[in-house]
């Protein structure tokens, strides 16, 4: 069974930093070892959307994905450690995450397929 995971994070509200953050996420600018670690964790797709300085990440994970296993693998992966450190200067937690927060899980409150039509 696959899972969809949605996360939120804010960027520092600075146009130059936001542009640089987007630069690092363009094709060819993200370390392939980082994107491979995402795939290796059982993530089939990951998308990030931006509205102003607010980011939304949508993850489609397969049945092999486990957040604890991904966290453990990330902690041992020098490329991921370097990427996370690089991204920290652009990011700030959303209010719901608290001062130490990073990407914060979102709660689904609506799914069309659960509602009857006419």
The 8 nearest C-alpha neighbors of each residue, nearest first, counted from 0:
[[1, 62, 61, 2, 60, 63, 64, 3],
 [0, 2, 61, 62, 60, 3, 59, 64],
 [3, 1, 60, 59, 61, 4, 0, 62],
 [2, 4, 59, 58, 60, 5, 57, 1],
 [3, 5, 58, 57, 2, 59, 6, 104],
 [6, 4, 57, 105, 56, 104, 58, 3],
 [5, 7, 104, 56, 103, 105, 102, 55],
 [8, 6, 55, 103, 102, 54, 56, 104],
 [9, 7, 102, 54, 93, 92, 53, 103],
 [10, 8, 53, 91, 52, 93, 92, 54],
 [9, 11, 90, 52, 91, 89, 12, 53],
 [10, 12, 90, 89, 13, 91, 9, 52],
 [13, 11, 52, 10, 14, 17, 16, 51],
 [12, 14, 16, 15, 11, 17, 10, 52],
 [15, 13, 17, 16, 18, 12, 19, 11],
 [14, 16, 18, 17, 13, 19, 20, 12],
 [15, 17, 19, 13, 18, 14, 20, 89],
 [16, 18, 20, 14, 19, 15, 13, 21],
 [19, 17, 21, 15, 16, 20, 14, 22],
 [18, 20, 22, 16, 21, 17, 15, 23],
 [21, 19, 17, 23, 22, 18, 16, 89],
 [20, 22, 24, 18, 19, 23, 17, 25],
 [23, 21, 19, 20, 24, 25, 18, 28],
 [24, 22, 28, 20, 21, 25, 29, 19],
 [23, 25, 21, 22, 29, 28, 26, 20],
 [26, 24, 22, 28, 23, 27, 21, 29],
 [25, 27, 28, 24, 29, 23, 22, 30],
 [26, 28, 29, 25, 30, 31, 24, 23],
 [29, 27, 23, 25, 26, 24, 30, 22],
 [28, 30, 24, 23, 27, 31, 26, 25],
 [29, 31, 33, 32, 28, 34, 78, 27],
 [32, 30, 34, 33, 35, 29, 27, 36],
 [33, 31, 35, 30, 34, 36, 78, 79],
 [34, 32, 36, 31, 30, 35, 79, 78],
 [33, 35, 37, 31, 36, 32, 38, 30],
 [34, 36, 32, 38, 37, 33, 31, 39],
 [37, 35, 39, 33, 34, 38, 32, 40],
 [38, 36, 34, 40, 35, 39, 42, 33],
 [37, 39, 42, 35, 40, 36, 41, 43],
 [38, 40, 36, 41, 37, 35, 42, 34],
 [41, 39, 37, 38, 64, 69, 42, 36],
 [42, 40, 64, 63, 39, 61, 38, 60],
 [41, 43, 60, 38, 44, 40, 37, 59],
 [42, 44, 60, 59, 41, 38, 61, 45],
 [45, 43, 59, 42, 58, 46, 60, 38],
 [44, 46, 58, 57, 59, 47, 56, 43],
 [45, 47, 57, 56, 58, 48, 44, 55],
 [46, 48, 56, 55, 57, 54, 49, 45],
 [49, 47, 55, 54, 56, 46, 50, 53],
 [48, 50, 54, 53, 51, 55, 52, 47],
 [51, 49, 53, 52, 54, 48, 55, 9],
 [52, 50, 53, 49, 12, 54, 10, 9],
 [51, 53, 10, 9, 12, 50, 54, 49],
 [54, 52, 9, 50, 51, 49, 8, 10],
 [55, 53, 49, 8, 7, 48, 9, 50],
 [54, 56, 7, 48, 47, 6, 49, 57],
 [57, 55, 47, 6, 5, 46, 7, 48],
 [56, 58, 5, 46, 45, 4, 47, 55],
 [59, 57, 45, 4, 3, 44, 60, 5],
 [58, 60, 3, 44, 43, 2, 42, 45],
 [61, 59, 42, 2, 43, 1, 41, 64],
 [60, 62, 1, 41, 63, 64, 42, 2],
 [61, 63, 0, 1, 64, 60, 41, 2],
 [64, 62, 41, 61, 65, 40, 60, 42],
 [65, 63, 41, 62, 40, 61, 60, 66],
 [66, 64, 68, 67, 69, 63, 40, 41],
 [65, 67, 69, 68, 70, 64, 40, 71],
 [66, 68, 70, 69, 65, 71, 72, 64],
 [69, 67, 71, 65, 70, 66, 72, 40],
 [68, 70, 66, 72, 71, 67, 40, 73],
 [71, 69, 73, 67, 68, 72, 66, 74],
 [70, 72, 68, 74, 69, 73, 67, 75],
 [71, 73, 69, 75, 74, 70, 68, 76],
 [74, 72, 76, 70, 75, 71, 79, 69],
 [73, 75, 71, 72, 76, 70, 80, 79],
 [74, 76, 72, 73, 77, 71, 80, 79],
 [77, 75, 73, 79, 78, 74, 80, 72],
 [76, 78, 80, 79, 81, 75, 74, 73],
 [79, 77, 81, 80, 76, 33, 82, 32],
 [80, 78, 82, 76, 81, 33, 77, 73],
 [79, 81, 77, 83, 78, 82, 76, 84],
 [80, 82, 84, 78, 79, 83, 77, 85],
 [83, 81, 79, 85, 84, 80, 78, 86],
 [84, 82, 86, 80, 85, 81, 79, 87],
 [83, 85, 81, 87, 82, 86, 80, 88],
 [86, 84, 82, 83, 87, 81, 88, 89],
 [85, 87, 83, 84, 88, 89, 82, 90],
 [88, 86, 90, 84, 89, 85, 83, 91],
 [89, 87, 86, 90, 85, 84, 11, 91],
 [90, 88, 87, 10, 11, 86, 16, 20],
 [91, 89, 10, 87, 11, 88, 9, 86],
 [90, 92, 9, 10, 11, 93, 8, 101],
 [93, 91, 100, 101, 8, 9, 96, 94],
 [92, 94, 96, 95, 8, 9, 91, 7],
 [93, 95, 96, 97, 92, 98, 100, 9],
 [96, 94, 93, 97, 103, 92, 100, 98],
 [97, 95, 100, 94, 93, 92, 103, 98],
 [98, 96, 100, 99, 95, 94, 92, 93],
 [97, 99, 100, 92, 96, 94, 91, 93],
 [100, 98, 97, 101, 92, 96, 91, 93],
 [101, 99, 96, 92, 97, 98, 102, 103],
 [100, 102, 92, 103, 8, 99, 91, 96],
 [103, 101, 8, 7, 6, 100, 104, 92],
 [102, 104, 6, 7, 96, 101, 8, 105],
 [105, 103, 6, 5, 7, 102, 106, 4],
 [104, 106, 6, 5, 103, 107, 7, 4],
 [107, 105, 108, 104, 5, 6, 4, 109],
 [108, 106, 109, 105, 110, 5, 4, 104],
 [107, 109, 106, 110, 105, 111, 113, 5],
 [110, 108, 107, 111, 113, 114, 112, 106],
 [111, 109, 112, 113, 108, 114, 107, 115],
 [110, 112, 113, 114, 109, 115, 116, 108],
 [111, 113, 114, 110, 115, 109, 116, 108],
 [112, 114, 111, 110, 115, 109, 116, 108],
 [115, 113, 111, 112, 116, 110, 109, 117],
 [116, 114, 113, 117, 112, 111, 110, 109],
 [115, 117, 114, 112, 111, 113, 110, 109],
 [116, 115, 114, 111, 112, 113, 110, 109]]
